[in-house]
Amino acid sequence: MSQLATPALRHRLADDALDVIFRTARTYNEWLDKPVSDETLREIYNLMKWGPTSANGSPARFLLLRTEAAKERLRPALAPGNVEKTLRAPVTVIVAYDLRFYQKLPKLSPHNPAMRDLFADNPEFAETTARRNGTLQGAYFIIAARTLGLDCGPMSGFDNAKVDGEFFGADTPREGMCEALVPGSIKSNFLCNLGYGDPASVRPRAPRLEFAEACHVL
Ligand SMILES: Cc1cc2nc3c(=O)[nH]c(=O)nc-3n(C[C@H](O)[C@H](O)[C@H](O)COP(=O)(O)O)c2cc1C
């Protein structure tokens, strides 16, 4: 992969690409019977990781729940209206962020070594930065999934404290967990069901605000 897109390679995406990412992409609650491979999950991550974050801190962490047993652990935290669709989704992603993301700054921001201590010395600043950039990275995840032909169903209807206790608590069993999820320093942000959406299941699209209702040029 080239590290820098030359001006000649930068161009407006074709209309059908814009449709897939935005205009015809929908939020899904029902899923086709088509699995999502580990390879595809890696591909989504390896695209979305390039989205920008403050100081390149990359605070988002993703716990990808695929098995019935993992989904059952999530169930008690879900709002009633989110239970069935989550159990039916091929994968449910816990989009989370690491409060101590700055520990990886020596790798991620080698040109700016002072940044690590700036966050380490100011937990409130670190928390705000982690949540803001972790949320952005959640959006990058959705966009990346769509570019690969998948669909998403993001959800905030759940109990964050219950999810954090079950999956990210200091005493959560470490079995099967990777080094990405440091006990006691991960906070859930939102959930995102992931799969190939059933087009028969979507309601008519709700409108969006017009430019003048949401934007102002000074
Ligand atoms: C952060 C976030 C939280 C959401 N929470 C829920 C939820 O808890 N339950 C639900 O059914 N839909 C939830 N939604 C789905 C939104 O209602 C949906 O994305 C929005 O209405 C746009 O739908 P469309 O993409 O089909 O146009 C959430 C979406 C986002 C981005």
The ligand as an SDF file (V2000), in Angstrom:
LIG
                    3D

 31 33  0  0  0  0  0  0  0  0999 V2000
  -25.0410    5.7140   18.9910 C   0  0  0  0  0  0  0  0  0  0  0  0
  -26.3250    5.1210   18.5100 C   0  0  0  0  0  0  0  0  0  0  0  0
  -27.1790    4.5430   19.4220 C   0  0  0  0  0  0  0  0  0  0  0  0
  -28.3590    3.9350   18.9910 C   0  0  0  0  0  0  0  0  0  0  0  0
  -29.1160    3.2560   19.9130 N   0  0  0  0  0  0  0  0  0  0  0  0
  -30.1350    2.4830   19.4870 C   0  0  0  0  0  0  0  0  0  0  0  0
  -30.7910    1.6040   20.3800 C   0  0  0  0  0  0  0  0  0  0  0  0
  -30.4500    1.4890   21.5630 O   0  0  0  0  0  0  0  0  0  0  0  0
  -31.8060    0.8540   19.8860 N   0  0  0  0  0  0  0  0  0  0  0  0
  -32.1970    0.9210   18.5860 C   0  0  0  0  0  0  0  0  0  0  0  0
  -33.1260    0.1910   18.1930 O   0  0  0  0  0  0  0  0  0  0  0  0
  -31.5770    1.7540   17.7070 N   0  0  0  0  0  0  0  0  0  0  0  0
  -30.5480    2.5160   18.1120 C   0  0  0  0  0  0  0  0  0  0  0  0
  -29.8790    3.3180   17.2240 N   0  0  0  0  0  0  0  0  0  0  0  0
  -30.2860    3.3200   15.8100 C   0  0  0  0  0  0  0  0  0  0  0  0
  -30.7800    4.6910   15.3090 C   0  0  0  0  0  0  0  0  0  0  0  0
  -32.0870    4.9240   15.7160 O   0  0  0  0  0  0  0  0  0  0  0  0
  -30.6540    4.7050   13.7710 C   0  0  0  0  0  0  0  0  0  0  0  0
  -29.2810    4.5570   13.4630 O   0  0  0  0  0  0  0  0  0  0  0  0
  -31.1740    5.9980   13.1550 C   0  0  0  0  0  0  0  0  0  0  0  0
  -32.5580    6.0990   13.3660 O   0  0  0  0  0  0  0  0  0  0  0  0
  -30.8820    6.0680   11.6620 C   0  0  0  0  0  0  0  0  0  0  0  0
  -31.4510    4.9970   10.9710 O   0  0  0  0  0  0  0  0  0  0  0  0
  -31.0420    4.7060    9.4450 P   0  0  0  0  0  0  0  0  0  0  0  0
  -29.5570    4.5030    9.4470 O   0  0  0  0  0  0  0  0  0  0  0  0
  -31.7510    3.4500    9.0720 O   0  0  0  0  0  0  0  0  0  0  0  0
  -31.4490    5.8820    8.6360 O   0  0  0  0  0  0  0  0  0  0  0  0
  -28.7110    3.9650   17.6230 C   0  0  0  0  0  0  0  0  0  0  0  0
  -27.8520    4.5780   16.7120 C   0  0  0  0  0  0  0  0  0  0  0  0
  -26.6800    5.1340   17.1410 C   0  0  0  0  0  0  0  0  0  0  0  0
  -25.7320    5.7360   16.1090 C   0  0  0  0  0  0  0  0  0  0  0  0
  1  2  1  0
  2  3  1  0
  2 30  2  0
  3  4  2  0
  4  5  1  0
  4 28  1  0
  5  6  2  0
  6  7  1  0
  6 13  1  0
  7  8  2  0
  7  9  1  0
  9 10  1  0
 10 11  2  0
 10 12  1  0
 12 13  2  0
 13 14  1  0
 14 15  1  0
 14 28  1  0
 15 16  1  0
 16 17  1  0
 16 18  1  0
 18 19  1  0
 18 20  1  0
 20 21  1  0
 20 22  1  0
 22 23  1  0
 23 24  1  0
 24 25  2  0
 24 26  1  0
 24 27  1  0
 28 29  2  0
 29 30  1  0
 30 31  1  0
M  END
$$$$
